[in-house]
Amino acid sequence: MLVVSKDLNQATYAAPSIVNHYAQLNLLQPAEQAILDLLKQQGAKLKMLDIGVGGGRTTQHFSAIASDYIGIDYSAEMIAACKKRFKNSAQHVSFEVCDAKDLSRFADNSFDFILFSFNGIDYTPHEDRLDILKEISRVGKSGGYFAFSSHNLQGIEKQFDLRKQLSFNPLKTYVNLVMAALLYFFNRSVSLIQIKASDYLILRDESHNFRLKTYYIRPKEQIHQLSEEFKDFRIYSWKQELEIKDKDELESICDLWLYYFCTIQ
Ligand SMILES: C[S@@+](CC[C@H](N)C(=O)[O-])C[C@H]1O[C@@H](n2cnc3c(N)ncnc32)[C@H](O)[C@@H]1O
């Protein structure tokens, strides 16, 4: 039997303490609320795929607008937590262990709405990310919707820039510099010059104590990456329900992750 070893990120998402953490989350982020409101305006109930469902934070909110809701995750431990958490939920809600890289169990044009929330897509290498986007466009209906969030390279660039850590408040300066020192330590092969010159990079950030390798991308590059298979992009800072419409704002925004809502071509 072929034993496929889990990569560092996948192993992290299987750890009991991390699974428990996600299984207790319940609130939507403001950008997710804006997207849910947009979908509600469509009126019809949707066939929905919730990729990287984790502990089911989004399930209760989004399954309410779905005729069929399937949550998938490559962590069997996360899926077990969802099944336990939603054991009494409606019949149209189900969960399956499945890697987003291989959605072959789902037919072409199956879903009206596909969600990959809270930066779940950022835990795969670049080539796998492109394959995942292709798979999503294949299983999504033409004219259906895809929403996801991704880490913003502009945000981490600011954290790497030591001059930008200085503040009139000495305590804030101290905390910022300690965080910058940790970032430099865990990303010893990366420089600020390299970040400035990159459209996307894989970095280790403070989430889950620097255990994860995380993909960061500039919003302009993210739109470029999506543009073959998706259209009509709406972009939100995770912190706000208001769409970012201004091009200059998009190219300067430093919030650590952004939500992308688009139509499948
Ligand atoms: C940051 S957690 C977010 C969990 C949940 N969506 C939430 O918002 O609370 C990312 C989730 O994506 C899952 N994930 C990452 N890469 C995946 C992949 N290639 N296929 C399926 N799930 C994946 C992880 O196992 C993890 O549960």
The ligand as a MOL file (V3000), in Angstrom:
LIG
                    3D

  0  0  0     0  0            999 V3000
M  V30 BEGIN CTAB
M  V30 COUNTS 27 29 0 0 0
M  V30 BEGIN ATOM
M  V30 1 C -7.3890 28.5060 8.2200 0
M  V30 2 S -8.3160 27.0330 8.2330 0 CHG=1
M  V30 3 C -9.9530 27.6690 8.0080 0
M  V30 4 C -11.0420 26.7110 8.4230 0
M  V30 5 C -12.4630 27.2240 8.2010 0
M  V30 6 N -12.7550 27.4730 6.7970 0
M  V30 7 C -12.6990 28.4900 8.9790 0
M  V30 8 O -12.8570 29.5270 8.3450 0
M  V30 9 O -12.7140 28.4510 10.2140 0 CHG=-1
M  V30 10 C -7.9340 26.3540 6.6330 0
M  V30 11 C -8.5940 25.0050 6.3710 0
M  V30 12 O -8.3480 24.6490 5.0140 0
M  V30 13 C -8.0480 23.2650 4.9630 0
M  V30 14 N -7.2750 23.0250 3.7300 0
M  V30 15 C -6.0790 23.5830 3.3790 0
M  V30 16 N -5.6890 23.1310 2.1840 0
M  V30 17 C -6.6610 22.2880 1.7570 0
M  V30 18 C -6.8210 21.5150 0.5750 0
M  V30 19 N -5.8930 21.4840 -0.3710 0
M  V30 20 N -7.9500 20.7810 0.4510 0
M  V30 21 C -8.8940 20.7890 1.4110 0
M  V30 22 N -8.7810 21.4710 2.5630 0
M  V30 23 C -7.6780 22.2340 2.7280 0
M  V30 24 C -7.2810 22.9940 6.2450 0
M  V30 25 O -7.2890 21.6390 6.6220 0
M  V30 26 C -8.0440 23.8900 7.2190 0
M  V30 27 O -9.1090 23.1890 7.8190 0
M  V30 END ATOM
M  V30 BEGIN BOND
M  V30 1 1 1 2
M  V30 2 1 2 3
M  V30 3 1 2 10
M  V30 4 1 3 4
M  V30 5 1 4 5
M  V30 6 1 5 6
M  V30 7 1 5 7
M  V30 8 2 7 8
M  V30 9 1 7 9
M  V30 10 1 10 11
M  V30 11 1 11 12
M  V30 12 1 11 26
M  V30 13 1 12 13
M  V30 14 1 13 14
M  V30 15 1 13 24
M  V30 16 1 14 15
M  V30 17 1 14 23
M  V30 18 2 15 16
M  V30 19 1 16 17
M  V30 20 1 17 18
M  V30 21 2 17 23
M  V30 22 1 18 19
M  V30 23 2 18 20
M  V30 24 1 20 21
M  V30 25 2 21 22
M  V30 26 1 22 23
M  V30 27 1 24 25
M  V30 28 1 24 26
M  V30 29 1 26 27
M  V30 END BOND
M  V30 END CTAB
M  END
